[in-house]
């Protein structure tokens, strides 16, 4: 009887202890509690899918075969090495990144500088900067597909009017590729311009006034004040842009569908084709792992750049 | 807000409540039917209206998707891999029933009797002795030609592709119209381009798959690709033929800009429609052969399948049986110029009155060849159509293209 009372009291005590621990947790518990939601979210939304992707890439898993998944080791990666379309798609993806990221940066920088000029009617300029960015990618792709259509397109129409022969843009891998890059630069430069414009507005005007007093010209001011102070903004914009351009899908998909042949296919398109059209999830996952690796490399490179510049300053 | 407004809104809410209750009480089934947007949904709607009138309690809604066969398949791939139950009845290209059955996406239709259909469709819809879909309509590729122009120059419908090129040149020289194309066919990397490649390949007496094994003839393939490329190079077909999809061919022929066109039966109704420039000037014939070969064509047609994930299996099967009945087949032949899947309808007086050339079409459909049957058909199709596109764009030579197709098919069909 006595022990029962004691036990009950003990239970109450532990209950109280638990309660007080929840109400007034020590620092470690608090840290764990506060971090848990983020950790769980990251685990469910990122770590699990990526882990599952890597796991699937080692499987022979094709939904059309009707066979259950089978462990295949590196077979999918082996297949990739011998697959000319994979190499072509990867090379196209890298080339698109190398061309459109600097291209969009230059055009975007120019647009941002223009939009930042002190004139009265700023809103039409800023609105027109926003529109290409606000347009869905597939839309932009479709618009440019019509622009460059050999018979109905406005580009050939303009060429015709100034006396030049029309070109069948999508019949030639190079011209088709150039048209795609142009569309991507058009679409991406407005994003670049918006971010750079935000960066421009954080540069104190007093710096330019001081430079004026010191007799520095416009060009010198640009290279000595604007560009160095914009560098962090530009790096951030470049990171975003490079990663999205490694994932380029919509614009070439709508413009050429990867054609002529497979000459303008990108890695993302090839992944989509293997998973969605061919239902070859094993090979598709292996391709996606490669793309994941590429993105990680680029991100690491940029992070190192940022850290380097932080240390320098 | 005034009290009058509030009471009016309350009345509305009550009204909605009563309405919801009423529909619930009559236990109405709504079936969702997936139709490709190129599949004349407006005419199928009329068929469904009849079905709804005869079957109170059943409503059928059409869901449109995918302008081309491959886009449609891509959409269905996504829906069906997710085991989505929102679609009940699926309209499937003839190449898909085998594939969908292998993936377990369609329910077998046990009650069906396939013996009354054209043999090719009974075969295409039967997998391992089970009926997996029922024919919607038959189809094959035909040569559409401008009867008026051929008569003007004293020409007959060509029996070989060489004759076609000669005839096209003669008409082009006579007409002196730079907007008039000799021949239109499908060079874009779409499903139709697979048939583009196969027609002259088969015409040389070759097969792609024999007894379930790859039996590819590279020389015949090179010749087929070279034939199409020669049409583009010699100006018989237009230079941007690599941009042309099936419905582009139909539109340009309908606008009067094409002498010869390779197309399916559906194009007929539109060339004879209100906004056609060629009403009464169109003839339809068998596709030509390569010189010294036999005339061959590609088997088309679409089927009705019941989704394995549908929650209304019995109602869906009933609807599919109706859609595949002789009655509907005849209605669609007359109103949509879709070839009947029943042999006895080809000579039917009402049908031939609407579409006179159907009277001669039966032997053509009956000898049309099916594309390779394999669960990995999407990959086979992709290998062929992107190569056709690359050759026509001048990126790849016919010989290299044939070698690429062979290499890729070897990997897929190993």
Interface residues (C-beta under 8 A of the other chain):
Chain A: X62 X63 X64 X65 X66 X149 X150 X151 X168 X170 X171 X172 X173 X257 X258 X259 X260 X261 X262 X263 X273 X276 X277 X278 X279 X280
Chain B: X70 X73 X74 X77 X78 X81 X99 X102 X103 X104 X188 X189 X239 X240 X242 X243 X375 X376 X378 X379 X382 X386 X387 X389 X390 X392 X393 X394 X395 X396
